[in-house]
Amino acid sequence: MEQKLSLQQKLLQKLSPQQIQVIKLLEIPTMQLEQRIKKELEENPVLDLEMDSPSANEENEEQDSNTENEAENEEFSFDDYINEDDEIPSYKLSINNYSKDDKYVDIPFSVGTTFHENLYEQLGLIKLNEEQRQLAEYIIGNIDDDGYLRRDLLSISDDLAFNMNIEVPEEQLLEILTTIQEFDPPGVGARDLKESLLLQLNRKKGDDLELARIIVKDFFAEFTKKHYEKIQKKLELSDEKLKTGIDLVLKLNPKPGSSYSNPLNKSNLHIVPDFLLENINGELLLSLNHGNVPDLKINDTYLGMLRSMSDNQKKKNKSQKEAFLFVKQKIDSAKWFIDALQQRQHTLLITMSEIINFQKEYFLEGDETKLRPMILKDIAVLTKLDISTISRVSNSKYIQAHFGIYPLKYFFSEGMQKDDGEEVSTREIKKILHNCIDNEDKHKPMTDEKLTQILKGKSYNIARRTVAKYREQLGIPVARLRKKL
C-alpha cells in the first residue's frame, strides 16, 4: 500500500476549559451552586468573602492593631515560655471544674431501621438451625424494597448451588418462605400482588373478609380490570355487598415494604427556587434567590503580594518566580470565577425576564389556561441567545411565584389552532381535559371518544388518539379503570 503525505486545512470550533466551566455553572441550580462556591473557596486561597458591612472590617482592623500593641508592651514574649527542659506538672494538665450538683443527661437520638434490617431482626426471634437460617437470610436478601420476592424459588436454588455450594430442593425453600411471609409487615415475601393481598387478608379478622378473599383468589383478573358486573353476576351479590368486599381489598397495601420510608426518597427532597417573583399591585418584580450564595472578592493581601513581586521581578530567584507564577495563576482563576458567576446571573435574569414577559397574563393570575404556546426557540430569539443556552437555563431551575413553585420547563409547551384560528397551548387543552374527568360521573366514566366530542364542542378539533395521549401524559387511566361502585 502506497503511503502519501498531504496537507489539509480545517476550521474547527472547540470550547476552552473556561467556556466549559461557564456552561456547567449555568446548568446547576442554586443548591449545587452553593456547594460549587464552597469548593472553590477551599481550593483557591485568593478568593475571599465579600463583607456586607464596612464597620465589621473596621472593627477587625482595630482588634488586630490592639493585639499588636499589647504584644509589644508585654514584658515577656511567647518564646520565653517555651522551654523543652521544663517538666509540666500533671495537675496543670487536668481540669477539675465540675460541680457535684451538675447533671449530665445523655441525649438520645433516633436511628431509623431499614426494611431489610427489620426482617433480619424478626428472623432472629424464631428457632431455626444453622442451614435454615442461612437460607432464610439469602431469601430475605432477594426481597425488594416493595416487599416482593421477584425471583422464583428454582432460580434461587440454582444460585445457592453455584455460589454457595448448597443443594436445596425447591420444597424446602418454600417452607422457609412461608415462615418469612408470617413476618411484619403483612404481605411481605409475596411473589406477586395476588399473593400479597391474600396474605394480608389472612391476618385480618372480620365478617366480610371471606368475600374479599374469594374476590382476590377466584376473580383477581376481573377485579384488576374492574369488571365488577362479572363478579356480581357470578357470585349473585347485591350492589351494597359487592361494594363492601371491594372496599376491603382496596384498603390493603399493594407495596408492604413501602411502610418503611426511605430518607433518600426524591419526594422528601426540599426544592430551593432559583427565582423569586412578586406581584405588587399588578407589577411583576423578578429577583434571583441568592440564599446562602455569598458574594466573592479577591483577597487584598494576595493582590499586594503580586504587586510587590512584579516590582522586584529582576531580583527574583527561582523559588520567588515560582511563587509569583502561583499567585498570579490563582488570582487569574479567581477573577475568572467571579466573572463567570456574574455572567451566570445576567443570563438567568434576561432569560427569565423574557419568559415572564411572554407569559405575563399567566404570571399575573396563575391561571393555567392563560399559558401561551412557547418553545425554546421563541425565548432564544427574544434574548438573542443560543437555543442550547435557553435549554441549560430552564433545566433543573425553579421559580417561586405567589401561586406556587414551578419548574421552568413547565412554561414551555406546544401549540395548536382552534377552529376560529386562535392559537392555544396544549397545556390549556390538558387542563380542560382534566376538569372534564374530575367532574364526570364515576359510575359511568367518559370514554376517550366522548371526551373528544366535548373538546370539539369547545372548538378544540383534535383526534381521539391525541386525547388518549394527553390523558396518559396526565397519568389518568382509561374509563374502565376509573369506574367506581
C-alpha positions in Angstrom: 0.0 0.0 0.0 1.4 3.3 -1.0 1.8 6.0 1.7 1.3 9.6 0.9 1.7 12.8 2.8 -0.9 15.5 2.4 -1.5 18.9 3.9 -5.1 19.8 4.9 -6.6 22.9 6.4 -9.6 22.6 8.6 -11.7 25.1 10.5 -12.8 23.7 13.9 -14.5 25.3 16.8 -13.5 23.9 20.2 -14.6 25.1 23.6 -11.9 26.3 26.0 -11.8 24.9 29.6 -13.2 28.2 30.9 -16.1 28.1 28.5 -16.9 24.6 29.6 -16.9 25.7 33.2 -19.3 28.6 32.4 -21.7 26.2 30.8 -21.6 23.9 33.8 -22.2 26.8 36.1 -25.2 27.8 34.0 -26.7 24.3 34.3 -26.6 23.8 38.0 -29.4 25.0 40.3 -28.9 27.2 43.4 -28.2 24.4 45.9 -25.4 23.0 43.8 -24.1 26.4 43.1 -23.6 26.9 46.9 -21.5 23.7 47.0 -19.5 24.8 44.0 -18.6 28.1 45.5 -17.6 26.4 48.8 -15.4 24.1 46.9 -13.8 27.0 45.0 -13.2 28.8 48.3 -11.4 25.8 49.7 -9.2 25.3 46.7 -8.3 28.9 45.9 -6.8 30.9 48.8 -7.1 34.1 46.8 -10.9 34.1 46.9 -12.5 35.7 49.8 -16.0 36.5 51.0 -17.3 40.0 50.4 -18.3 41.6 53.8 -21.6 43.4 53.6 -20.9 45.9 56.4 -17.7 48.1 56.3 -18.0 48.6 60.1 -17.2 44.9 60.5 -13.9 45.4 58.7 -13.0 48.4 60.7 -13.7 46.6 64.0 -11.5 43.7 62.9 -8.7 46.1 62.0 -8.9 47.8 65.4 -8.8 44.5 67.1 -5.7 43.5 65.2 -3.9 46.8 66.0 -4.8 46.5 69.7 -3.5 43.0 69.7 -0.2 44.1 68.2 0.2 46.9 70.7 -0.4 44.6 73.6 2.1 42.1 72.2 4.8 44.9 72.1 4.1 46.1 75.6 4.3 42.7 77.1 7.3 42.2 79.5 7.8 38.6 78.3 7.4 37.2 74.8 5.8 33.9 73.9 9.2 32.4 73.3 10.2 32.9 76.9 7.6 30.5 78.0 8.8 27.7 75.6 11.4 25.5 77.3 11.8 21.9 76.3 13.7 21.2 79.5 10.9 22.2 81.8 8.6 19.4 83.1 5.0 20.4 83.3 3.3 19.1 86.5 0.4 16.7 86.0 -2.0 18.9 87.9 -1.7 21.5 85.2 -2.8 19.1 82.5 -6.0 18.1 84.2 -9.2 20.1 84.6 -11.4 19.8 87.6 -14.1 22.5 87.3 -17.2 20.3 87.7 -19.6 20.6 90.5 -21.4 17.7 92.3 -24.7 19.5 91.5 -24.2 19.4 87.8 -26.5 17.0 86.0 -25.3 15.1 82.9 -28.1 13.6 80.8 -27.4 11.6 77.7 -29.5 12.9 74.8 -30.9 10.0 72.8 -31.2 10.2 69.1 -33.3 8.0 66.8 -31.8 5.9 64.1 -34.2 4.5 61.6 -34.4 0.8 60.8 -34.4 -0.2 57.2 -36.9 -2.6 55.8 -34.4 -5.5 55.5 -32.9 -4.9 58.9 -36.3 -5.3 60.4 -36.8 -8.6 58.6 -33.4 -9.8 59.9 -34.4 -8.8 63.4 -37.6 -10.8 63.2 -35.6 -13.8 61.8 -33.5 -13.8 65.0 -36.6 -14.4 67.1 -37.6 -17.7 65.6 -35.9 -21.1 66.1 -34.0 -22.3 63.0 -31.0 -24.5 62.6 -27.8 -23.0 61.0 -28.6 -24.2 57.5 -32.3 -22.9 57.6 -31.1 -19.5 59.0 -28.6 -19.2 56.2 -31.3 -20.0 53.6 -33.7 -17.5 55.2 -31.1 -14.7 55.1 -30.5 -15.4 51.4 -34.2 -15.3 50.6 -34.6 -12.0 52.6 -31.7 -10.6 50.6 -33.7 -11.2 47.4 -36.8 -9.4 48.6 -37.0 -6.0 47.0 -37.9 -2.7 48.7 -41.6 -3.1 47.9 -41.6 -6.3 49.9 -41.9 -8.8 47.0 -39.8 -11.8 46.1 -39.5 -11.2 42.4 -37.3 -14.3 41.7 -38.7 -17.7 41.5 -37.5 -20.4 44.0 -36.0 -22.5 41.3 -33.6 -19.7 40.3 -32.7 -19.1 44.0 -32.0 -22.9 44.4 -29.6 -22.7 41.3 -27.9 -19.7 42.8 -27.3 -21.4 46.1 -25.9 -24.4 44.3 -23.4 -22.4 42.2 -22.4 -19.6 44.6 -22.6 -21.3 48.0 -22.3 -25.0 47.0 -25.6 -25.8 48.8 -28.1 -28.0 47.2 -31.6 -27.2 48.4 -34.8 -28.6 46.9 -37.5 -26.1 45.9 -39.9 -27.5 48.5 -37.5 -26.7 51.4 -37.1 -23.1 50.2 -40.9 -22.9 50.0 -41.2 -23.9 53.7 -38.7 -21.2 54.7 -40.5 -18.6 52.5 -43.8 -19.5 54.2 -42.1 -18.7 57.6 -40.9 -15.4 56.3 -44.3 -14.5 55.0 -45.5 -14.5 58.6 -43.3 -11.6 59.4 -44.4 -8.0 59.6 -45.5 -6.0 57.7 -48.3 -8.3 56.4 -47.9 -9.3 52.8 -44.1 -9.4 52.9 -42.3 -12.1 50.9 -45.2 -12.5 48.4 -44.3 -13.4 44.8 -47.0 -11.3 43.2 -49.7 -8.8 44.1 -52.4 -11.5 44.4 -50.4 -13.5 47.0 -49.6 -10.3 48.9 -53.3 -9.3 49.2 -54.2 -12.8 50.3 -51.5 -12.8 53.0 -52.8 -9.5 54.3 -56.4 -10.7 54.3 -55.4 -13.9 56.2 -54.0 -11.6 59.0 -57.3 -9.7 59.4 -60.4 -10.6 61.3 -64.0 -9.7 60.3 -67.3 -10.9 58.9 -66.9 -9.8 55.3 -63.3 -10.9 54.8 -64.3 -14.2 53.3 -65.9 -12.4 50.4 -62.8 -10.3 49.9 -60.7 -13.5 49.8 -63.0 -15.0 47.2 -62.7 -11.9 45.1 -58.9 -11.9 45.2 -58.5 -15.6 44.9 -61.0 -16.5 42.2 -61.8 -13.2 40.5 -58.4 -11.4 40.6 -58.3 -10.7 36.8 -61.9 -9.3 36.9 -61.0 -7.2 39.9 -57.9 -5.6 38.4 -59.8 -4.8 35.2 -62.8 -3.5 37.2 -65.2 -5.9 35.6 -67.4 -5.7 38.7 -70.5 -6.8 36.8 -69.0 -10.2 36.1 -68.1 -10.7 39.8 -71.5 -9.6 40.9 -73.3 -11.9 38.4 -71.2 -15.0 39.2 -71.4 -14.5 43.0 -75.0 -13.3 42.9 -74.2 -10.3 45.1 -76.2 -7.1 45.8 -74.6 -3.8 45.0 -74.0 -3.0 48.6 -72.4 -6.4 49.4 -70.1 -6.2 46.4 -69.1 -2.6 47.4 -68.2 -3.8 50.9 -66.0 -6.6 49.6 -64.2 -4.4 47.0 -63.6 -1.7 49.6 -61.9 -4.2 51.9 -59.5 -5.2 49.1 -58.8 -1.6 48.2 -57.7 -0.7 51.7 -54.9 -3.3 51.6 -51.3 -2.2 50.9 -50.1 -3.2 47.4 -46.5 -2.4 48.5 -45.9 -3.8 52.0 -42.3 -2.6 52.1 -43.2 1.0 51.5 -44.3 1.3 55.1 -40.6 1.9 55.8 -39.9 5.3 54.4 -36.6 5.8 52.6 -35.0 9.1 53.7 -33.3 9.4 50.3 -36.6 9.3 48.5 -36.9 12.1 46.0 -40.3 13.0 47.2 -38.7 14.1 50.5 -36.2 16.4 48.9 -36.5 20.1 49.5 -36.8 22.4 46.5 -34.9 25.7 46.6 -36.3 28.1 44.0 -33.7 29.9 41.8 -36.0 32.8 41.0 -38.4 34.8 43.2 -41.3 36.6 41.6 -43.5 39.1 43.4 -46.8 40.6 42.3 -47.0 44.1 43.8 -50.2 45.9 42.7 -50.1 44.2 39.3 -46.4 44.8 38.7 -44.2 41.7 38.5 -40.8 42.0 40.2 -38.2 39.3 39.5 -35.1 38.6 41.5 -32.6 35.8 41.9 -32.7 33.8 45.0 -29.1 34.3 46.4 -30.0 32.3 49.5 -26.7 31.1 51.0 -24.7 32.1 47.9 -22.1 34.6 49.1 -20.5 37.5 47.2 -16.9 36.9 46.4 -13.8 39.2 46.1 -10.1 38.8 45.6 -8.1 39.0 48.8 -6.2 42.3 49.1 -3.2 40.6 50.7 -2.5 38.5 47.6 -3.0 41.5 45.3 -0.4 43.4 47.3 1.9 40.4 47.2 1.6 40.2 43.4 2.4 43.9 43.0 5.5 43.7 45.2 6.7 40.6 43.4 6.2 42.2 40.0 8.2 45.3 41.1 11.2 43.2 42.1 11.0 41.0 39.1 14.7 41.3 38.1 16.0 40.4 41.6 13.9 37.3 41.9 15.4 33.8 42.3 13.8 30.6 41.0 11.7 29.9 44.1 10.4 33.5 44.1 9.5 33.2 40.4 7.5 30.0 41.1 5.7 31.8 44.0 4.9 34.7 41.6 3.5 32.4 39.0 1.5 30.5 41.6 -0.1 33.7 43.0 -0.7 35.1 39.5 -2.4 31.9 38.4 -4.7 31.8 41.5 -5.6 35.5 41.0 -6.5 34.9 37.4 -8.5 31.8 38.3 -10.4 33.9 41.0 -11.1 36.7 38.6 -12.5 34.3 36.0 -14.7 32.5 38.6 -16.2 35.8 39.8 -16.8 36.9 36.2 -18.4 33.5 35.4 -20.8 33.9 38.4 -21.8 37.4 37.2 -22.3 36.1 33.6 -24.5 33.3 35.0 -26.7 35.8 36.9 -27.0 38.0 33.9 -28.0 35.1 31.6 -30.5 33.8 34.1 -32.2 37.1 34.6 -32.6 38.1 31.0 -33.9 34.6 30.1 -36.4 34.5 33.0 -37.5 38.1 32.2 -38.4 37.2 28.7 -40.3 34.1 29.8 -42.3 36.3 32.2 -43.0 38.9 29.5 -44.1 36.2 27.1 -46.4 34.6 29.7 -47.4 37.8 31.5 -51.1 37.0 31.7 -50.4 33.7 33.3 -47.9 35.1 35.9 -50.4 37.8 36.9 -53.3 35.5 37.6 -51.8 32.0 37.9 -54.5 30.6 35.6 -53.1 27.6 33.7 -55.5 28.3 30.8 -53.7 31.6 30.2 -50.5 29.9 29.2 -49.5 30.7 25.6 -47.7 28.1 23.4 -44.0 28.7 23.8 -40.9 26.8 22.7 -37.2 27.3 23.4 -36.7 29.0 20.0 -39.2 31.8 21.0 -37.1 32.8 24.0 -33.8 32.3 22.1 -35.0 34.9 19.5 -36.1 37.4 22.2 -32.9 37.1 24.3 -30.6 36.7 21.2 -29.0 33.7 22.9 -28.5 30.2 21.5 -31.2 27.6 22.0 -28.8 25.4 23.9 -28.3 28.2 26.4 -32.0 28.6 27.0 -32.2 24.8 27.4 -29.5 24.9 30.1 -31.1 27.8 31.9 -34.5 26.0 32.0 -33.0 22.7 33.1 -33.4 22.0 36.9 -34.4 25.5 37.7 -37.5 26.6 39.7 -39.4 29.9 40.2 -41.4 30.8 43.2 -44.5 32.9 42.4 -47.4 34.0 44.5 -49.4 30.9 43.3 -46.7 28.2 43.9 -43.3 26.9 42.9 -42.9 25.6 39.3 -40.0 24.3 37.2 -39.1 26.5 34.2 -39.8 23.6 31.8 -43.5 23.8 32.9 -44.0 27.1 31.0 -42.8 25.6 27.7 -45.5 23.8 25.6 -46.5 23.2 22.0 -49.5 24.9 20.4 -52.4 24.2 18.2 -55.0 26.2 16.4 -58.7 26.3 17.3 -61.5 26.3 14.7 -61.6 30.1 14.9 -57.8 30.3 14.1 -56.7 31.2 17.7 -53.5 29.5 18.7 -53.7 27.9 22.2 -51.3 25.9 24.3 -51.6 22.2 24.6 -51.5 22.7 28.4 -54.8 24.6 28.2 -56.3 21.5 26.5 -54.9 19.2 29.1 -56.4 21.5 31.8 -59.9 21.3 30.3 -59.5 17.5 29.8 -58.5 17.1 33.5 -61.5 19.2 34.6 -63.9 17.1 32.5 -62.6 13.9 34.0 -62.7 15.3 37.6 -66.4 16.3 37.1 -67.5 13.1 35.4 -69.9 10.5 36.8 -67.6 7.9 38.3 -70.3 5.2 37.9 -70.2 5.9 34.2 -66.9 7.5 33.3 -66.5 9.1 29.9 -64.6 7.3 27.2 -61.9 8.9 25.0 -64.4 9.3 22.2 -66.8 11.2 24.5 -64.0 13.4 25.7 -63.1 14.1 22.1 -66.6 15.2 21.3 -66.7 17.6 24.3 -63.4 19.2 23.2 -64.7 19.6 19.7 -67.7 21.3 21.2 -65.3 23.8 22.7 -63.7 24.4 19.3 -60.7 22.2 20.0 -60.6 20.0 16.9 -58.3 17.1 17.9 -58.3 13.4 17.2 -59.3 10.7 19.7 -55.7 9.3 19.8 -54.5 12.8 20.7 -56.9 12.8 23.6 -55.6 9.4 24.7 -52.1 10.7 24.5 -52.9 13.8 26.7 -54.8 11.6 29.2 -51.8 9.3 29.5 -49.4 12.3 30.0 -51.7 13.4 32.8 -51.4 10.0 34.4 -55.2 9.3 34.1 -56.3 5.7 33.4 -58.8 4.6 30.8 -62.6 5.0 31.5 -63.0 1.3 32.6 -60.3 1.7 35.3 -61.8 5.0 36.6 -65.1 3.3 37.3 -66.3 3.3 40.9 -69.2 1.4 42.6 
